[in-house]
Every structure is written in C-alpha cells, then in structure tokens.
Amino acid sequence: MAGVVKTSAWDLAVECLDRAVEEGAVPSLERLGRLGQLGSLPSFVAALGGEDDPSALADDFARERESLGLAPGEVAGELLVLGRILDEHGETEAREVLDRCISAYVVRITGELSDRARRDPLTGLLNHEAFHARLGAEVTRARRYRGQLAVVLLDLDSFKERNDREGHQEGDRLLRVFASALAGTARETDSVGRLGGDEFGALLLEADEDTVAAFVTRLQARLEDGPAASAGAAYLPGDGTTPGELLGHADRRLYADKRSARGR
C-alpha cells in the first residue's frame, strides 16, 4: 500500500531541506552534500500513510538522520519544518501521520534521556542516585508483601594501587570489565549499579544467603582473568528493614572481607 502523499515526495523533501537550511533549523545539514542531505527523507515522506507503523517509521528515519550526525533537536526541527511544508501543500492525511511520527520520536528521546540520567557514563550501570532509589522502592515493596532481598556491596581489590601505577585509562578499563561481568551475572529481576569510584552494588530480589553465594561464585567465574573484588551482603528482613540498616551491615561485611583478602 502506497502512502497518501499526493505531491512528489522528492519535491517535498527538497523543499523541506531548503527551508530547514535557510532557517538554520538543522545546522548539521550544511556540512553534507546534496545527496547526503536528502538521505532517506524522500522515502520517509513517500511512506507517510502507508503500511508502516508511525513509531517504526519515525525510529528508522531518526536513526538514519542521527547516523549522519544530526542531534535529536535537529531531527525534531527537520520534522517540524516538514510539517509546515505538508500544510502548505494541503497534505492533510500525511500531516496527521507525521504528527504521530513526531510524537513517537519525542517519546523515544525523552525515554532515552531519562535513562541516560540514571546511568553511570563510564559503565552504563545505574548511578549512585538511581541505585539508592531502586533500593528504597524494593525495600518498601518487600516490607509490604513480606518478601526478602539482599544488598551486595562490592569493591575492587588493590584498584587504587593499580590505577596509580598503570594510569587512569587502565583503571577505567578495569571498571568497565567488572561492570560488564556484574551486569552479565545479574538476573532480570536484579539491579546493579556503580556507587562511586571502584565500589559497586547489587540488589537481589527474593534472595537469601545461598542466592548471594551463587551470585558471587558466578561473578568470580566471569572474572577469572579480570579484576578481583571483595564483597559484603545484608539481608531483609534478617539484618534490617530500612535501606540504611542494610547498607550499614553490607558495608561492614565488605570491609571485613577486604581485610581478609589483604591477609591472604
């Protein structure tokens, strides 16, 4: 099924590009040649009102434009310019589909920005604030439904010495290796985060001491040739019923394990 655009999709795309460049809505277009500027815009215009879901249509178009170096604001600017062009040509049906595409793109970008704000930029794990927010929410849920959970704090062994000796680039690599192993060990229901420096956390739902022991064993297996880490865990309800109580117990056990590691 063809789209509903009655005017030449190519002509509409060219008009949109000329307007976008003239108005400065998409500055990145100025460094591209004409074919690069057009990219998938003509086919996107032609597909409006066709069989493609507006969300998928917007996603495909946006990712192609982003691959050319356009920032999200520029992609949105180009779509808004296209909307005005469609209005001027009386392309009412195509404009309605475009509006749904714009809405889908805004939802996607908003979600990505929200997720990025919750992530540690180096490792991609939850950052300190997001991890503690998740911990608070899960503690509340577990208390309400009489569930159980475990908080595991982990700290890389001899990280500072190695970072000082081999440089920050190597230190960053070690942190990423450990974060990848931690994320790969966690179950879908678990949450993992970087709490700061070389300290990490794992929140294991419906977990007891056996669950934590199995978790640490799997993590160590993934890190056989990677950085070693000490760990300390606390359990709800046995060790406490608030995030502070659980973190306090886990922290003390972490440093007991770290002291033990230094003595080995």
C-alpha positions as CSV (number, residue, x, y, z in Angstrom):
1,M,0.0,0.0,0.0
2,A,1.4,3.4,-1.1
3,G,1.5,6.4,1.1
4,V,-1.2,9.1,1.0
5,V,1.2,11.9,-0.3
6,K,-0.2,13.4,-3.5
7,T,2.7,15.8,-4.2
8,S,6.0,14.4,-5.4
9,A,7.8,13.1,-2.3
10,W,11.1,14.1,-3.8
11,D,9.9,17.7,-4.3
12,L,8.6,17.9,-0.8
13,A,11.9,16.6,0.6
14,V,13.9,19.1,-1.4
15,E,11.7,22.0,-0.3
16,C,11.9,20.8,3.3
17,L,15.7,20.7,3.1
18,D,16.0,24.1,1.6
19,R,13.7,25.6,4.3
20,A,15.5,23.8,7.1
21,V,18.9,25.1,5.9
22,E,17.6,28.6,5.3
23,E,16.0,28.9,8.7
24,G,19.0,27.3,10.5
25,A,16.8,24.6,11.9
26,V,19.3,21.9,11.1
27,P,22.8,23.3,11.1
28,S,24.5,19.9,10.6
29,L,22.9,19.6,7.1
30,E,25.2,22.4,5.8
31,R,28.3,20.2,6.0
32,L,26.7,17.4,3.9
33,G,26.4,17.2,0.1
34,R,23.0,17.3,-1.5
35,L,22.5,13.5,-1.6
36,G,23.7,13.2,2.0
37,Q,21.2,15.9,3.0
38,L,18.4,14.1,1.3
39,G,19.3,10.7,2.7
40,S,16.1,8.8,3.5
41,L,13.9,11.9,3.6
42,P,12.2,11.3,0.2
43,S,11.3,7.7,1.1
44,F,10.2,8.8,4.5
45,V,7.8,11.4,3.0
46,A,6.5,8.8,0.5
47,A,5.8,6.3,3.2
48,L,3.6,8.6,5.3
49,G,0.2,7.0,5.5
50,G,1.5,3.6,4.2
51,E,1.7,0.3,6.0
52,D,4.5,1.2,8.3
53,D,3.6,1.9,11.9
54,P,4.3,5.6,12.6
55,S,6.5,4.7,15.6
56,A,8.7,2.4,13.5
57,L,8.7,4.8,10.6
58,A,9.9,7.6,12.9
59,D,12.5,5.4,14.5
60,D,14.0,4.3,11.2
61,F,14.1,7.8,9.8
62,A,15.6,9.3,13.1
63,R,18.3,6.7,13.4
64,E,19.4,7.4,9.7
65,R,19.5,11.1,10.4
66,E,21.3,10.6,13.7
67,S,23.9,8.4,11.8
68,L,24.6,11.5,9.7
69,G,25.5,13.5,12.8
70,L,22.2,15.3,13.4
71,A,21.4,15.9,17.0
72,P,17.9,14.9,18.4
73,G,16.9,18.6,18.4
74,E,17.9,18.9,14.7
75,V,15.9,15.8,13.8
76,A,12.8,17.2,15.5
77,G,13.4,20.6,13.8
78,E,13.5,18.9,10.4
79,L,10.3,17.1,11.1
80,L,8.6,20.3,12.2
81,V,9.7,22.0,9.0
82,L,8.3,19.1,7.0
83,G,5.0,19.5,8.9
84,R,4.7,23.1,7.7
85,I,5.6,22.1,4.1
86,L,2.8,19.5,4.2
87,D,0.3,22.0,5.5
88,E,1.2,24.4,2.7
89,H,0.6,21.7,0.1
90,G,-2.7,20.6,1.6
91,E,-1.3,17.2,2.5
92,T,-3.7,16.8,5.4
93,E,-3.6,13.0,5.8
94,A,0.2,12.9,5.5
95,R,0.4,15.6,8.1
96,E,-1.7,13.6,10.6
97,V,0.7,10.6,10.2
98,L,3.7,12.9,10.6
99,D,2.3,14.2,13.8
100,R,2.1,10.7,15.1
101,C,5.7,10.2,14.0
102,I,6.8,13.3,15.8
103,S,5.0,12.2,19.0
104,A,6.7,8.7,18.8
105,Y,10.1,10.3,18.3
106,V,9.6,12.7,21.3
107,V,8.6,9.7,23.5
108,R,11.7,7.8,22.4
109,I,14.1,10.7,23.0
110,T,12.5,11.5,26.3
111,G,12.9,7.9,27.5
112,E,16.5,7.8,26.3
113,L,17.4,11.0,28.1
114,S,15.6,9.8,31.3
115,D,17.5,6.5,31.2
116,R,20.8,8.3,30.5
117,A,20.3,10.5,33.5
118,R,20.1,7.3,35.7
119,R,23.2,5.7,34.2
120,D,26.9,5.9,35.2
121,P,28.5,7.3,32.0
122,L,31.6,5.0,32.2
123,T,30.0,1.7,32.9
124,G,26.3,2.1,31.8
125,L,25.2,0.7,35.2
126,L,22.7,2.5,37.5
127,N,24.4,5.5,39.1
128,H,24.5,6.1,42.8
129,E,21.3,8.1,43.0
130,A,19.3,5.6,40.8
131,F,20.6,2.6,42.7
132,H,19.6,4.0,46.0
133,A,16.2,5.0,44.6
134,R,15.7,1.4,43.4
135,L,16.8,0.1,46.8
136,G,14.3,2.3,48.6
137,A,11.5,1.2,46.4
138,E,12.3,-2.5,46.7
139,V,12.7,-2.3,50.4
140,T,9.2,-0.8,50.7
141,R,7.8,-3.5,48.4
142,A,9.4,-6.3,50.3
143,R,8.2,-5.0,53.7
144,R,4.6,-4.6,52.4
145,Y,4.5,-8.1,50.9
146,R,6.8,-9.8,53.4
147,G,9.3,-10.6,50.8
148,Q,13.1,-10.9,51.2
149,L,16.0,-9.3,49.4
150,A,19.8,-9.0,49.6
151,V,22.0,-6.0,49.1
152,V,25.6,-6.8,48.0
153,L,28.3,-4.2,48.1
154,L,31.5,-4.9,46.0
155,D,34.8,-3.2,45.9
156,L,37.7,-3.9,43.6
157,D,40.8,-5.2,45.3
158,S,44.0,-3.1,45.0
159,F,42.3,-0.9,42.5
160,K,43.9,2.4,43.7
161,E,47.4,1.0,43.6
162,R,46.9,-0.4,40.0
163,N,45.2,2.8,38.9
164,D,48.1,4.9,40.2
165,R,50.7,2.6,38.7
166,E,49.2,1.9,35.3
167,G,47.2,5.1,34.7
168,H,43.5,6.1,34.6
169,Q,43.0,4.6,31.2
170,E,43.8,1.1,32.6
171,G,41.7,1.9,35.7
172,D,38.7,2.8,33.5
173,R,39.2,-0.4,31.6
174,L,39.1,-2.5,34.8
175,L,35.9,-0.7,35.9
176,R,34.2,-1.4,32.6
177,V,35.3,-5.1,32.7
178,F,34.0,-5.5,36.2
179,A,30.7,-3.7,35.4
180,S,30.2,-5.9,32.3
181,A,30.7,-9.1,34.4
182,L,28.4,-7.8,37.2
183,A,25.6,-6.9,34.7
184,G,26.0,-10.3,33.0
185,T,25.8,-12.1,36.3
186,A,22.6,-10.4,37.5
187,R,19.2,-11.9,36.8
188,E,16.5,-9.9,35.0
189,T,14.9,-9.0,38.4
190,D,18.1,-7.8,39.9
191,S,19.6,-4.3,39.8
192,V,23.3,-3.4,39.6
193,G,25.0,0.0,39.9
194,R,28.2,1.8,40.3
195,L,28.1,3.6,43.6
196,G,31.3,5.6,43.1
197,G,34.9,5.0,42.4
198,D,35.5,1.3,42.4
199,E,32.5,0.5,44.6
200,F,29.5,-1.3,43.1
201,G,26.2,-2.6,44.4
202,A,23.8,-5.4,43.5
203,L,20.2,-5.6,44.7
204,L,19.0,-9.2,44.5
205,L,15.2,-9.8,44.9
206,E,13.8,-12.8,46.7
207,A,17.4,-13.7,47.7
208,D,18.9,-15.4,50.7
209,E,22.5,-16.3,51.7
210,D,22.5,-19.3,49.2
211,T,21.4,-16.9,46.4
212,V,24.1,-14.5,47.2
213,A,26.8,-17.2,47.4
214,A,25.7,-18.5,44.0
215,F,25.7,-14.9,42.6
216,V,29.3,-14.2,43.9
217,T,30.5,-17.6,42.5
218,R,29.1,-16.8,39.1
219,L,30.6,-13.4,39.2
220,Q,34.1,-14.7,40.1
221,A,33.9,-17.2,37.3
222,R,33.3,-14.4,34.8
223,L,36.3,-12.5,36.3
224,E,38.7,-15.4,36.2
225,D,41.2,-13.3,34.3
226,G,39.9,-10.0,35.4
227,P,39.9,-7.7,38.5
228,A,39.3,-9.4,41.8
229,A,36.8,-7.9,44.2
230,S,35.7,-8.2,47.9
231,A,32.0,-8.4,48.8
232,G,29.7,-7.9,51.7
233,A,26.0,-8.7,51.8
234,A,23.0,-7.9,54.0
235,Y,19.5,-9.4,54.0
236,L,16.0,-8.2,54.6
237,P,14.4,-8.9,57.0
238,G,17.2,-10.6,59.0
239,D,19.6,-7.7,59.0
240,G,17.2,-4.8,59.0
241,T,14.1,-3.3,57.3
242,T,15.5,0.0,56.1
243,P,18.0,0.9,53.3
244,G,20.3,2.4,55.9
245,E,20.4,-0.6,58.1
246,L,21.0,-3.0,55.1
247,L,23.8,-0.8,53.7
248,G,25.4,-0.5,57.1
249,H,25.6,-4.2,57.6
250,A,26.7,-4.8,54.0
251,D,29.4,-2.2,54.3
252,R,30.9,-3.7,57.4
253,R,31.0,-7.1,55.9
254,L,32.5,-5.7,52.7
255,Y,35.5,-4.3,54.6
256,A,35.8,-7.4,56.8
257,D,36.2,-9.4,53.5
258,K,38.6,-6.8,52.1
259,R,40.8,-7.1,55.3
260,S,40.7,-10.8,54.9
261,A,41.8,-10.6,51.3
262,R,44.8,-8.4,52.2
263,G,45.9,-11.1,54.7
264,R,45.7,-13.9,52.2
